[in-house]
Amino acid sequence: MSRRIEFIDNTEKFRKKNKEWLDFEKQIPRIEITATYDYLFSFWESFESLKSYESGQNKELAIIFYYKDDILKAIYPFCIISRKRKKILKFRSVEFIGQNFLTNYLDIITPGIELDDHLFVKKWMNSNLKYDFLHLSHIPEFSSSFKIFSFDNFYTYTHSAELLINPEMTYEDFKYKSYSKNYRQNVNTLYNRLKKSKLNYDINIKDFHIDDLKELQRLADYKVHTGKERE
């Protein structure tokens, strides 16, 4: 049995992994949007140049492709972020890409690997990367990685709250159980305005498609351009 690591440390290498990553996604029965190539690459392109206290002073791409017998077994979508506290404390942490800004699940990308695979990757990281600690969050409890990451200095600081929806729940039921009072009022006001204007509207529930992400990006760009990003 042979094992090897391929390290992706810049945006161009990330871009060239497009096909291999997308093909690998097809092997995973359940994959969150925030673990897809299109989502992470789009986020990284904006994030790497962002300069703010919350995002860190320096950001380095640190994606790990783990192979066993030349077969891709897992992708670790990591980055290394440098931060400074009180002007004297400096530290470097390994984190998931987008960890400080995304609210969905984050995880390694794999159909399932064993503890010894993780420990092989960790040993490689300790020998080849310069970092002070591993800070990983938003790993869901249903993930095969959840227990393994809690072993031997792997930490899961937090993960997203879950809302389980009854398949027979109507949209009205969901709205009253899930939306805040103010948001529910805003939605109702919008619907009333549409009715008064004699405009038709539909509520569509469908599987996520990459075109949806592109449309959200187009809307975000429009709001930034028009100064309406807080609306």
matplotlib code that plots the C-alpha trace (Angstrom):
import matplotlib.pyplot as plt

x = [0.0, 1.4, 0.2, 1.0, 0.0, -0.4, -0.3, -2.2, -0.7, -1.8, -4.9, -3.6, -3.0, -6.5, -7.9, -6.2, -7.7, -11.2, -11.9, -10.4, -12.3, -15.6, -15.2, -14.4, -17.5, -19.7, -18.4, -19.8, -23.5, -24.0, -22.0, -22.8, -22.7, -19.8, -17.7, -18.1, -15.3, -17.3, -18.3, -14.9, -13.0, -15.4, -15.0, -11.2, -10.8, -12.5, -11.2, -7.5, -7.3, -9.6, -7.8, -9.6, -9.1, -11.6, -10.2, -6.5, -3.5, -2.1, -3.9, -2.2, -4.0, -3.2, -5.4, -4.4, -5.2, -4.7, -4.1, -3.9, -2.5, -2.8, -6.5, -7.8, -9.4, -9.9, -9.5, -8.7, -9.9, -7.6, -5.9, -3.4, -4.3, -1.9, -3.4, -2.1, -3.6, -2.7, 0.1, 2.5, 0.9, 1.2, 0.0, -0.8, -3.8, -5.0, -8.7, -11.3, -11.6, -14.3, -14.6, -15.0, -17.7, -19.7, -22.6, -23.2, -21.4, -17.6, -15.7, -13.0, -14.3, -14.4, -16.7, -15.1, -11.6, -10.1, -8.3, -4.9, -5.5, -6.1, -3.0, -0.9, -2.2, -1.6, 2.0, 2.6, 1.2, 3.4, 6.5, 5.7, 3.6, 4.3, 1.4, 0.7, -2.6, -5.4, -8.7, -11.5, -15.2, -18.7, -18.1, -21.5, -22.2, -23.4, -20.0, -17.8, -15.0, -16.6, -15.2, -11.9, -11.2, -11.7, -8.9, -5.3, -5.4, -7.9, -10.7, -14.2, -15.0, -18.5, -20.8, -24.0, -27.3, -29.7, -33.3, -35.1, -38.1, -41.0, -41.5, -45.2, -44.6, -46.1, -44.3, -46.6, -45.7, -42.1, -42.3, -44.0, -41.6, -38.4, -38.6, -38.2, -41.2, -39.6, -38.5, -41.9, -43.5, -41.2, -42.1, -45.8, -45.4, -43.7, -46.4, -49.1, -47.4, -47.2, -50.9, -51.8, -49.7, -51.5, -48.2, -47.9, -45.3, -44.4, -42.5, -40.2, -38.3, -35.6, -32.2, -29.2, -27.6, -24.4, -26.5, -28.1, -24.7, -23.9, -27.2, -26.5, -23.1, -24.6, -27.1, -24.3, -22.2, -25.2, -25.8, -22.2, -22.1, -25.3, -24.3, -27.2, -25.2, -26.8, -30.4]
y = [0.0, 3.4, 6.8, 10.3, 13.9, 16.5, 20.0, 22.9, 26.2, 28.8, 29.8, 28.6, 25.1, 25.3, 26.2, 23.3, 20.8, 21.7, 18.5, 16.1, 17.7, 17.7, 14.1, 13.2, 15.0, 12.5, 9.7, 11.3, 10.5, 13.6, 16.7, 20.2, 23.3, 24.7, 21.6, 21.9, 23.1, 25.9, 27.3, 27.1, 28.4, 31.4, 32.2, 31.9, 34.3, 37.0, 36.0, 35.8, 39.5, 40.6, 42.6, 42.9, 42.1, 39.2, 37.6, 37.7, 39.5, 36.9, 34.0, 31.0, 28.3, 24.8, 22.3, 18.7, 15.9, 12.5, 9.4, 5.8, 3.5, 6.4, 6.7, 10.0, 9.3, 12.8, 16.5, 18.7, 22.2, 24.1, 27.5, 28.9, 32.3, 34.5, 36.7, 39.2, 39.9, 42.9, 43.8, 41.2, 37.8, 36.3, 32.9, 30.8, 28.5, 25.9, 26.4, 25.4, 27.8, 30.3, 29.1, 32.6, 33.7, 30.6, 29.3, 26.0, 22.7, 22.4, 19.2, 17.3, 16.0, 12.2, 9.3, 7.9, 7.2, 5.7, 7.1, 5.9, 7.9, 11.1, 10.4, 10.0, 13.4, 15.0, 13.7, 15.1, 18.5, 18.6, 17.9, 20.2, 23.1, 25.9, 26.5, 26.9, 25.1, 23.4, 25.3, 23.5, 24.2, 23.5, 19.8, 18.1, 15.3, 13.1, 13.3, 10.3, 12.7, 14.0, 11.5, 11.1, 14.8, 14.8, 12.4, 13.3, 17.1, 17.5, 19.8, 20.5, 23.8, 24.2, 23.1, 24.4, 24.1, 21.8, 22.2, 19.0, 19.5, 17.1, 16.1, 16.9, 20.3, 23.1, 26.3, 28.2, 25.8, 26.2, 30.0, 30.2, 27.7, 29.0, 32.7, 35.4, 37.7, 40.6, 38.6, 36.9, 40.4, 41.5, 38.4, 39.0, 42.7, 41.7, 39.2, 41.8, 44.4, 41.8, 41.1, 44.8, 45.3, 42.3, 40.5, 36.8, 34.9, 31.3, 29.5, 26.9, 24.2, 22.6, 21.0, 23.4, 24.0, 26.0, 28.6, 29.5, 30.4, 32.5, 34.3, 35.0, 36.3, 38.6, 39.9, 40.5, 42.3, 44.5, 45.5, 46.3, 48.4, 50.3, 50.7, 48.5, 45.7, 46.2, 45.8]
z = [0.0, -1.0, 0.3, -0.9, -0.5, -3.2, -1.8, -3.4, -2.2, -4.8, -6.7, -10.1, -8.8, -7.3, -10.7, -12.4, -10.0, -11.3, -13.2, -10.7, -7.8, -9.6, -10.6, -7.0, -5.8, -7.7, -5.5, -2.4, -1.6, 0.6, -0.1, 1.2, -1.0, 1.1, 0.2, -3.5, -5.8, -7.4, -4.0, -2.4, -5.4, -5.8, -2.1, -2.1, -5.1, -3.0, 0.4, -0.3, -1.0, 1.8, 4.5, 7.8, 11.5, 11.3, 8.2, 9.3, 8.1, 5.8, 4.1, 2.5, 0.5, 2.0, 0.3, 0.8, -1.7, -0.1, -2.3, -1.4, -4.1, -6.4, -5.8, -4.4, -1.0, 0.5, -0.1, 2.9, 1.9, 4.3, 4.4, 6.9, 8.4, 10.4, 13.1, 15.7, 19.1, 21.3, 18.9, 20.4, 20.0, 16.5, 15.5, 12.5, 12.4, 9.9, 9.2, 6.6, 3.8, 4.7, 8.3, 9.8, 7.3, 6.3, 8.4, 6.7, 7.4, 6.7, 6.5, 4.7, 1.3, 1.3, 0.9, 4.0, 5.3, 8.5, 11.5, 10.2, 7.0, 9.1, 11.2, 8.0, 6.8, 10.2, 10.3, 6.9, 8.0, 11.1, 9.0, 6.1, 7.2, 9.6, 11.9, 15.7, 16.0, 14.1, 14.5, 12.7, 13.1, 11.7, 11.3, 11.5, 13.8, 11.0, 9.3, 9.3, 10.3, 13.4, 15.9, 14.1, 14.2, 18.0, 18.4, 19.2, 19.0, 16.3, 17.5, 16.5, 18.2, 16.9, 14.2, 12.6, 14.2, 12.4, 11.5, 10.7, 8.4, 8.3, 4.6, 5.0, 6.4, 4.3, 3.5, 5.9, 8.7, 7.9, 7.8, 11.3, 12.9, 11.4, 10.5, 13.1, 13.7, 11.9, 8.9, 8.7, 8.6, 5.8, 3.8, 4.3, 3.4, 0.1, -0.8, -0.1, -2.3, -5.1, -4.8, -4.8, -7.9, -9.5, -10.0, -9.9, -7.9, -7.3, -4.5, -6.0, -4.0, -6.1, -5.9, -5.8, -9.1, -9.9, -11.8, -8.5, -7.0, -10.1, -9.7, -6.0, -7.0, -9.6, -7.1, -4.5, -7.1, -8.0, -4.4, -3.8, -7.0, -6.1, -2.4, -1.2, 0.3, 3.7, 2.4]

ax = plt.figure().add_subplot(projection="3d")
ax.plot(x, y, z, "-o")
ax.set_aspect("equal")
plt.show()
